[in-house]
Amino acid sequence: MTLAEFEKKVATDSNSSLRASRIWTKVVLDCLADAIATEDIVALYGFGTFEHIARKPKVGRNAKTGERIEIPAKMALKFIPCRKIKDSI
């Protein structure tokens, strides 16, 4: 589902205008992005939890040459869906 499709679905499901749906979708996604950027754990009841995790550095291999390469440590985003979503998948 694209952002445009999501906005249309929100407008349809809430019986509101597409313009209002776009505004509210942008506000919600901006708030979510800000919370995630500050490394907070964002728990949305009935949807899931977003949190930052630290990935350790590791050694990988170049698929073409087989050469060993160092993969640096990095921060990643982890999403844990709620039980309702897990059960529906």
Secondary structure, DSSP 8 states (H G I E B T S, - for coil): --HHHHHHHHHHHHT--HHHHHHHHHHHHHHHHHHHHTT--EEETTTEEEEEEEE--EEEE-TTT--EEEE--EEEEEEEE-HHHHHH-
